[in-house]
Amino acid sequence: MQVFPLNGETPIQIGNSMYVSWPLDGRSVFINGYLFPLKPGEVLPAIPTGGFKSPDEVGRLPGAHQIESDGVVLGPSADVYAFYKGTVQRNLYRIPIP
């Protein structure tokens, strides 16, 4: 995963198998389950040179706030997001049907 600046600067390597998303207000960024506040004018937090080597490294950055849900979709701000939570109910008994 890389982020390409629109001004032609060198792309920023984020890492392999990373999910990156921004809310509409652009004040934070969501990377692999962690939300990071951004300073005005920032697009990304301080990412290690060469990107993250593992998903665990993402949570070690200062300011990381974990959102413990799968399929997170950010809304207008970091305070508003949606995620999928499903349950499955199955028949516990095998009843033969003639």
C-alpha positions in Angstrom: 0.0 0.0 0.0 1.4 3.4 -1.0 0.0 6.9 -0.8 0.8 9.1 -3.8 1.1 12.9 -3.2 -0.7 15.0 -5.8 2.2 17.4 -6.1 4.5 14.7 -7.6 6.6 14.0 -4.5 7.9 10.5 -3.7 5.1 8.0 -2.8 4.9 7.1 0.9 5.1 3.3 1.6 2.6 2.3 4.2 3.0 -1.5 4.2 1.6 -4.7 2.9 -2.0 -5.6 3.4 -2.9 -2.3 5.0 -6.3 -0.7 5.0 -6.2 3.2 5.0 -9.2 5.5 5.2 -10.0 9.1 6.1 -13.2 10.6 7.5 -14.8 13.4 5.4 -13.4 16.1 7.7 -9.7 14.9 7.2 -8.8 15.5 10.8 -7.8 11.8 11.3 -6.8 8.7 9.5 -7.8 5.1 10.0 -5.0 2.5 9.4 -5.7 -1.2 10.0 -8.1 -0.8 12.9 -6.4 2.2 14.5 -7.5 5.8 14.4 -4.9 8.6 14.5 -5.6 12.3 15.0 -3.9 14.5 12.5 -2.5 18.0 12.9 -3.8 20.7 10.5 -2.1 20.1 7.1 -1.1 16.5 7.9 -2.4 13.6 5.8 -0.7 10.8 7.6 0.9 10.2 11.0 4.7 9.6 11.2 5.1 6.3 9.3 8.4 4.5 9.6 10.7 4.6 6.6 9.7 1.8 4.3 6.3 1.4 5.9 5.0 -0.9 8.6 6.5 -4.4 8.6 3.5 -5.9 10.5 0.0 -4.8 11.5 1.1 -4.8 15.1 3.5 -2.0 14.4 0.6 0.3 13.6 -0.8 0.3 17.1 2.6 1.4 18.6 2.5 4.8 17.0 1.7 7.7 19.4 -1.9 8.7 19.5 -3.2 5.4 18.2 -6.8 4.6 19.2 -8.0 1.1 18.4 -11.5 0.5 17.0 -12.2 -3.2 17.7 -14.6 -3.9 14.9 -14.3 -5.3 11.4 -15.5 -3.6 8.3 -15.3 0.0 9.8 -16.5 2.7 7.5 -15.7 6.3 8.6 -18.4 9.0 8.4 -18.2 12.8 8.5 -15.8 12.8 11.4 -13.7 10.3 13.5 -16.6 10.2 16.1 -19.0 8.8 13.5 -18.4 5.4 12.0 -20.3 2.3 11.0 -19.3 -1.4 11.3 -20.8 -4.8 10.7 -21.9 -6.9 13.6 -23.7 -10.1 12.7 -24.9 -13.2 14.5 -25.8 -16.7 13.3 -28.4 -18.9 14.8 -28.6 -22.5 13.8 -30.8 -25.4 14.6 -29.0 -27.3 17.4 -31.0 -30.5 16.9 -31.1 -32.8 13.9 -34.7 -33.6 13.3 -35.3 -35.9 10.4 -37.9 -34.8 8.0 -39.7 -37.7 6.2 
